[in-house]
Amino acid sequence: MIHLIGIGKDVDLTIRGALSINSDLLNTKLLLLSKFCKEVVIISTCNRTEIYLNSQLNKEDLINQLFSTLQWHNEYKPYTFYCSEAEAALHLLEVGCGFHSKILGEDQILGQIKTAFENSCSLNLVSGELMKLFQLAISCGKEFKTTTKLYEMPVSYSSIAVKKALGLNKKSFLILGLGNMALLALNYLIPKIDCIDNIFIAVRNLPKALESDFIKNNSKHITDEKIKLISIESIKNCYKEVDSIICCTSSPTPLVLAKDLPRKDFLIFDLSLPINVESRVKDLQGISLYNVDVLHTIDLGNKALRKKVMENNRTIIHNYLDKFCEYKQLRELNTKIIDFKLKGNQITEKRFKVYQNKKHTKDNNTLVKTLLQSTSNCYVNKAIEVLKEETCNGNGELALSIIEKIFGRCT
């Protein structure tokens, strides 16, 4: 049975942070959850934590087991939501198409779903219903994106942050992290680099960062020092040289502290969960701080247009939901189909033994014909028996229709 336990995108940012799953611990958590479920996938982003499981546990036991395993405090249970089966499938399909994102229709979530699915695949934690559901969700998201052409109006937290900063004539940036969110911000900045004084990129592992595709592809800007790689530990040393900070790390504790910031105007975007910017920073004079719960409000201008386009294409989602429900129905028949085939094999084996025992004592042609007739009678007589029984129960026409589909229409 498919279950979904998630934390809503409208839950307070602090609580979402407490219930987020650090990327460094993700595989460990997945393996722990797999001890009491058949399949498991975790989607953990700055906006959501959603855990999809295939388990025979009931709702209450499953939630209790999950909270215990993830070491979440029970007082956070009211901030979670639960759904199962078709409702859970519909939710994932909608998430993949951008319906549940704070920035409606944002296109990063589909890649995050794919990454979460591939991660569980690499750990052999998906094999049945969840595998099929995520495969359909990814296909659905791709078709939805292509049909709606939402890529013609690309939008993400990173793009909104960069657009806001450039619109306020910010020219020197500090990017914390080099993950997907940070790379998106950098890819929006690079085309404007002639209008930018410098970009500092703070990372934990400098040698690893130097080997990244982004750094290799922008070696020219590294050489002319338009882009400078620094360590996370040294970020406060460059605060005086920047006027905009974009935080995109998975650090479990704040990295930008009020005591370290010089008294000057700063535009700060915290795109992280847990938050990267200490809460006291917002109270400092000259600081404009935007987190993911505030940033999406800047996008209101295009939201109505995207919503209309998306709602007009909801049929794509329902078509994929129908595919999943059909898959589920047929999958449930598999055990019966296997039983039917075993029964057929038993009948074959029984008659083959008769043949082996009598092939030297009787005319083989007569023996084979007798055995074939016996096999035919086995099924035909049973069909006749069922037809009579169902006719007496008032279901004769339906029974006859099914039997004729199997044996062919009677003449």
C-alpha positions as CSV (number, residue, x, y, z in Angstrom):
1,M,0.0,0.0,0.0
2,I,1.3,3.5,-1.0
3,H,1.6,6.0,1.9
4,L,2.7,9.6,1.9
5,I,3.7,11.5,5.0
6,G,4.8,15.1,4.3
7,I,5.3,18.5,5.8
8,G,3.2,21.2,4.1
9,K,4.9,24.1,2.3
10,D,2.9,26.6,4.3
11,V,4.2,25.3,7.7
12,D,6.4,27.9,9.4
13,L,10.0,27.9,8.0
14,T,11.5,27.1,11.4
15,I,9.4,24.0,11.8
16,R,10.1,22.9,8.2
17,G,13.8,23.3,9.0
18,A,13.4,21.1,12.1
19,L,11.7,18.4,10.0
20,S,14.1,18.6,7.0
21,I,16.5,15.8,6.3
22,N,20.1,16.8,5.9
23,S,21.5,15.5,2.5
24,D,24.5,14.0,4.2
25,L,22.1,11.8,6.3
26,L,19.6,11.0,3.6
27,N,20.9,7.6,2.7
28,T,21.1,6.5,6.3
29,K,17.5,7.6,6.9
30,L,16.3,5.8,3.8
31,L,17.9,2.5,4.9
32,L,16.5,2.8,8.4
33,L,13.0,3.4,7.0
34,S,13.4,0.4,4.6
35,K,13.5,-1.9,7.7
36,F,9.7,-1.6,8.0
37,C,8.5,-0.9,4.5
38,K,8.9,-2.5,1.1
39,E,9.9,0.7,-0.8
40,V,10.7,4.2,0.2
41,V,11.6,7.6,-1.5
42,I,12.3,10.8,0.3
43,I,11.9,14.2,-1.4
44,S,13.7,16.8,0.7
45,T,13.9,20.4,-0.6
46,C,13.8,24.0,0.8
47,N,10.1,23.9,0.4
48,R,9.1,20.4,1.4
49,T,9.9,17.1,3.0
50,E,7.8,14.3,1.6
51,I,8.3,10.6,2.4
52,Y,6.6,8.0,0.1
53,L,6.4,4.5,1.4
54,N,5.1,1.1,0.3
55,S,4.1,-0.6,3.6
56,Q,1.4,-2.8,5.1
57,L,1.4,-0.9,8.3
58,N,-1.7,1.1,9.2
59,K,-1.6,4.9,9.2
60,E,-1.1,5.4,13.0
61,D,1.6,2.7,13.3
62,L,3.4,4.0,10.2
63,I,3.5,7.6,11.4
64,N,4.7,6.5,14.9
65,Q,7.4,4.3,13.4
66,L,8.5,7.0,11.0
67,F,8.8,9.7,13.7
68,S,10.7,7.4,15.9
69,T,13.1,6.4,13.1
70,L,13.8,9.9,12.0
71,Q,14.0,11.1,15.6
72,W,11.3,13.8,15.0
73,H,9.6,15.1,18.1
74,N,6.0,14.0,18.5
75,E,4.8,17.6,19.0
76,Y,5.5,18.2,15.3
77,K,2.9,15.6,14.2
78,P,0.2,18.2,13.7
79,Y,2.3,19.9,11.1
80,T,2.4,16.8,8.9
81,F,-0.1,15.6,6.4
82,Y,-1.0,12.0,5.4
83,C,-2.6,10.5,2.4
84,S,-2.5,7.1,0.7
85,E,-3.0,5.2,-2.6
86,A,-4.7,7.2,-5.4
87,E,-4.6,10.4,-3.3
88,A,-0.9,10.1,-2.7
89,A,-0.3,9.3,-6.4
90,L,-2.3,12.4,-7.4
91,H,-0.3,14.5,-5.0
92,L,3.1,13.4,-6.4
93,L,1.9,14.0,-10.0
94,E,0.7,17.5,-9.1
95,V,4.0,18.2,-7.2
96,G,6.0,17.1,-10.3
97,C,4.0,19.6,-12.4
98,G,4.6,22.5,-10.0
99,F,1.1,22.8,-8.5
100,H,2.3,22.5,-4.9
101,S,5.3,24.8,-5.1
102,K,5.2,28.3,-3.5
103,I,6.4,29.6,-6.8
104,L,3.6,28.1,-8.9
105,G,5.0,26.0,-11.8
106,E,8.6,26.3,-10.9
107,D,10.6,23.8,-12.8
108,Q,13.3,22.7,-10.3
109,I,11.0,20.3,-8.5
110,L,10.8,17.8,-11.3
111,G,14.6,17.4,-11.2
112,Q,14.4,17.0,-7.4
113,I,11.8,14.3,-7.8
114,K,14.0,12.5,-10.3
115,T,17.1,12.8,-8.0
116,A,15.2,11.4,-5.1
117,F,13.9,8.5,-7.1
118,E,17.3,7.7,-8.6
119,N,18.8,7.8,-5.1
120,S,16.4,5.2,-3.8
121,C,17.0,3.1,-6.9
122,S,20.7,3.2,-6.2
123,L,20.0,1.8,-2.8
124,N,17.6,-0.9,-4.2
125,L,14.7,0.7,-2.2
126,V,12.2,0.8,-5.0
127,S,11.1,-2.2,-7.1
128,G,7.3,-2.3,-7.4
129,E,4.5,0.2,-7.0
130,L,6.6,3.2,-6.0
131,M,8.9,2.5,-8.9
132,K,6.0,2.7,-11.3
133,L,4.5,5.7,-9.6
134,F,7.7,7.8,-9.8
135,Q,8.4,6.7,-13.4
136,L,4.9,8.0,-14.3
137,A,5.4,11.1,-12.2
138,I,8.6,12.0,-14.0
139,S,7.1,11.3,-17.5
140,C,4.0,13.3,-16.5
141,G,6.1,16.3,-15.4
142,K,8.1,16.3,-18.6
143,E,4.9,16.1,-20.8
144,F,3.2,18.8,-18.7
145,K,6.3,21.1,-19.0
146,T,6.5,20.6,-22.7
147,T,2.7,21.0,-23.4
148,T,2.3,24.1,-21.2
149,K,5.6,25.6,-22.4
150,L,6.3,26.9,-18.9
151,Y,10.0,26.9,-19.8
152,E,9.2,30.1,-21.8
153,M,8.6,31.8,-18.5
154,P,11.3,30.1,-16.3
155,V,11.0,30.9,-12.7
156,S,12.8,29.7,-9.6
157,Y,13.9,31.1,-6.2
158,S,17.3,31.6,-7.7
159,S,16.1,33.5,-10.7
160,I,13.8,35.7,-8.6
161,A,16.7,36.5,-6.2
162,V,19.2,37.4,-9.0
163,K,16.6,39.4,-10.8
164,K,15.8,41.3,-7.6
165,A,19.4,42.0,-6.9
166,L,20.3,43.1,-10.4
167,G,17.2,45.3,-10.4
168,L,18.5,47.1,-7.3
169,N,21.9,47.6,-9.0
170,K,23.8,45.1,-6.9
171,K,27.2,44.4,-8.4
172,S,29.1,42.2,-6.0
173,F,27.7,38.8,-4.9
174,L,28.6,36.2,-2.3
175,I,27.1,32.7,-3.1
176,L,27.1,30.2,-0.3
177,G,27.3,26.7,-1.7
178,L,27.7,25.1,-5.1
179,G,24.7,22.8,-5.2
180,N,21.8,22.9,-7.5
181,M,20.2,26.1,-6.1
182,A,23.6,27.9,-6.1
183,L,24.4,26.8,-9.6
184,L,21.0,28.1,-10.8
185,A,21.8,31.5,-9.3
186,L,25.3,31.5,-10.9
187,N,23.9,30.5,-14.3
188,Y,21.6,33.5,-14.1
189,L,24.5,35.8,-13.0
190,I,27.0,34.7,-15.6
191,P,25.3,36.2,-18.6
192,K,25.3,39.6,-16.7
193,I,28.9,39.2,-15.6
194,D,30.1,42.2,-17.5
195,C,27.9,44.4,-15.3
196,I,29.1,42.7,-12.1
197,D,32.2,43.5,-10.2
198,N,32.8,40.1,-8.7
199,I,31.2,36.9,-7.5
200,F,32.5,35.1,-4.4
201,I,31.6,31.4,-4.1
202,A,32.0,29.9,-0.6
203,V,32.3,26.1,-0.4
204,R,33.3,23.5,2.2
205,N,35.6,21.5,-0.1
206,L,37.8,23.7,-2.3
207,P,39.6,20.9,-4.2
208,K,36.2,19.3,-5.1
209,A,34.8,22.6,-6.2
210,L,37.7,23.2,-8.5
211,E,36.8,20.0,-10.3
212,S,33.1,20.9,-10.8
213,D,31.8,21.5,-14.3
214,F,30.8,25.0,-13.5
215,I,34.2,26.1,-12.4
216,K,35.9,24.4,-15.4
217,N,33.4,26.0,-17.8
218,N,34.1,29.4,-16.3
219,S,37.9,29.2,-15.9
220,K,38.3,32.5,-17.7
221,H,36.4,34.3,-15.0
222,I,38.4,32.5,-12.4
223,T,41.6,33.7,-14.0
224,D,40.5,37.3,-14.3
225,E,39.2,37.1,-10.7
226,K,35.6,37.9,-11.6
227,I,34.8,34.7,-9.8
228,K,36.6,33.8,-6.6
229,L,36.4,30.6,-4.7
230,I,36.7,30.8,-0.9
231,S,36.1,28.5,2.0
232,I,32.9,28.7,4.0
233,E,34.9,29.4,7.1
234,S,36.3,32.6,5.6
235,I,33.0,34.2,4.4
236,K,33.1,37.0,7.0
237,N,36.4,38.2,5.5
238,C,34.7,39.2,2.2
239,Y,31.5,40.9,3.6
240,K,33.0,44.3,3.1
241,E,33.5,43.6,-0.6
242,V,29.9,42.4,-1.4
243,D,26.5,44.0,-1.4
244,S,24.4,40.9,-2.0
245,I,24.5,37.4,-0.4
246,I,22.6,34.3,-1.7
247,C,22.6,31.4,0.7
248,C,22.2,27.9,-0.7
249,T,23.8,25.4,1.6
250,S,22.4,22.4,3.6
251,S,24.2,23.5,6.8
252,P,22.2,22.5,9.8
253,T,23.2,25.7,11.6
254,P,23.2,29.4,10.5
255,L,26.3,30.5,8.7
256,V,25.6,34.2,8.3
257,L,25.7,35.7,11.8
258,A,24.6,39.1,13.0
259,K,27.9,39.7,14.9
260,D,30.0,39.2,11.8
261,L,28.2,41.6,9.4
262,P,29.6,45.1,9.0
263,R,27.2,48.0,9.3
264,K,26.3,48.6,5.7
265,D,23.5,47.9,3.3
266,F,23.1,44.3,2.4
267,L,20.6,42.4,0.3
268,I,20.5,38.9,1.6
269,F,18.5,35.9,0.1
270,D,18.3,32.7,2.2
271,L,17.2,29.9,-0.1
272,S,18.2,27.2,2.4
273,L,16.4,24.8,4.7
274,P,17.4,24.7,7.5
275,I,18.0,28.5,7.3
276,N,21.5,29.8,6.7
277,V,21.0,33.3,8.1
278,E,20.7,33.9,11.8
279,S,17.2,35.3,12.7
280,R,18.7,38.4,14.4
281,V,20.2,39.5,11.0
282,K,16.8,40.8,9.8
283,D,16.8,43.4,12.7
284,L,20.1,45.0,11.7
285,Q,19.9,48.4,10.1
286,G,20.4,48.4,6.3
287,I,19.7,44.7,5.9
288,S,17.0,43.5,3.5
289,L,16.5,39.8,4.1
290,Y,14.4,37.5,1.9
291,N,13.8,33.8,2.7
292,V,11.8,31.3,0.6
293,D,8.6,32.1,2.4
294,V,8.9,35.8,1.4
295,L,10.6,35.5,-1.9
296,H,7.7,33.9,-3.8
297,T,5.6,37.0,-3.2
298,I,7.8,38.9,-5.6
299,D,6.6,36.6,-8.4
300,L,2.9,37.5,-8.1
301,G,3.0,39.3,-11.5
302,N,3.4,36.1,-13.5
303,K,1.7,33.7,-11.1
304,A,-1.9,34.3,-12.5
305,L,-0.7,33.6,-16.1
306,R,1.1,30.4,-15.1
307,K,-1.9,29.2,-13.1
308,K,-4.3,29.7,-16.0
309,V,-2.1,27.7,-18.3
310,M,-1.5,25.0,-15.8
311,E,-5.2,24.5,-14.9
312,N,-6.1,24.2,-18.6
313,N,-3.8,21.2,-18.8
314,R,-4.8,19.2,-15.7
315,T,-6.1,16.4,-18.0
316,I,-2.4,15.4,-18.4
317,I,-2.2,14.7,-14.7
318,H,-5.4,12.7,-14.6
319,N,-4.4,10.6,-17.6
320,Y,-1.2,9.6,-15.8
321,L,-3.2,8.9,-12.6
322,D,-5.5,6.6,-14.6
323,K,-2.4,4.8,-15.9
324,F,-1.2,4.2,-12.3
325,C,-4.6,3.0,-11.1
326,E,-4.8,0.6,-14.1
327,Y,-1.4,-0.7,-13.2
328,K,-2.4,-1.2,-9.6
329,Q,-5.6,-3.1,-10.7
330,L,-3.7,-5.4,-13.0
331,R,-0.9,-5.9,-10.5
332,E,-3.4,-7.1,-8.0
333,L,-4.5,-9.7,-10.5
334,N,-1.0,-11.1,-10.9
335,T,-1.4,-13.6,-8.1
336,K,-4.6,-14.9,-9.5
337,I,-3.1,-15.1,-13.0
338,I,-0.2,-17.1,-11.5
339,D,-2.7,-19.4,-9.8
340,F,-4.5,-20.0,-13.1
341,K,-1.3,-20.8,-14.9
342,L,-0.3,-23.2,-12.1
343,K,-3.7,-24.9,-12.3
344,G,-3.2,-25.3,-16.1
345,N,0.2,-26.8,-15.6
346,Q,-1.2,-29.3,-13.1
347,I,-3.8,-30.4,-15.6
348,T,-1.2,-30.7,-18.3
349,E,1.2,-32.7,-16.0
350,K,-1.6,-35.0,-14.9
351,R,-2.6,-35.9,-18.5
352,F,1.0,-36.2,-19.6
353,K,1.6,-38.8,-16.9
354,V,-1.5,-40.7,-18.2
355,Y,0.0,-40.6,-21.7
356,Q,3.4,-41.8,-20.5
357,N,1.8,-44.7,-18.6
358,K,-0.4,-45.8,-21.5
359,K,1.5,-44.9,-24.7
360,H,2.9,-48.4,-25.0
361,T,-0.4,-50.2,-24.3
362,K,-2.9,-48.2,-26.5
363,D,-3.0,-46.7,-29.9
364,N,-1.3,-43.3,-29.5
365,N,-3.6,-41.4,-31.8
366,T,-6.6,-42.6,-29.9
367,L,-4.9,-41.9,-26.6
368,V,-3.9,-38.4,-27.5
369,K,-7.4,-37.6,-28.8
370,T,-8.9,-38.9,-25.6
371,L,-6.6,-36.9,-23.4
372,L,-7.2,-33.7,-25.5
373,Q,-10.9,-34.3,-25.2
374,S,-10.5,-34.8,-21.5
375,T,-8.7,-31.5,-21.1
376,S,-11.3,-29.7,-23.2
377,N,-14.1,-31.2,-21.1
378,C,-12.4,-30.2,-17.9
379,Y,-12.8,-26.5,-18.8
380,V,-16.0,-26.6,-20.9
381,N,-17.9,-28.6,-18.3
382,K,-16.7,-26.1,-15.6
383,A,-17.9,-23.2,-17.8
384,I,-21.3,-24.9,-18.2
385,E,-21.5,-25.4,-14.5
386,V,-20.8,-21.8,-13.8
387,L,-23.2,-20.6,-16.5
388,K,-26.0,-22.7,-14.9
389,E,-25.2,-21.4,-11.4
390,E,-25.1,-17.8,-12.4
391,T,-28.3,-18.1,-14.5
392,C,-30.1,-19.3,-11.4
393,N,-28.6,-16.3,-9.5
394,G,-29.9,-13.8,-12.2
395,N,-26.4,-13.2,-13.7
396,G,-26.8,-15.5,-16.8
397,E,-26.2,-12.9,-19.5
398,L,-23.1,-11.5,-17.8
399,A,-21.7,-15.1,-17.3
400,L,-22.5,-16.0,-20.9
401,S,-20.7,-12.9,-22.2
402,I,-17.6,-13.7,-20.2
403,I,-17.6,-17.3,-21.2
404,E,-18.0,-16.4,-24.9
405,K,-15.0,-14.0,-24.6
406,I,-13.0,-17.1,-23.5
407,F,-14.3,-19.8,-25.8
408,G,-15.7,-17.7,-28.6
409,R,-19.2,-16.8,-29.5
410,C,-21.6,-19.8,-29.6
411,T,-23.4,-20.4,-32.9
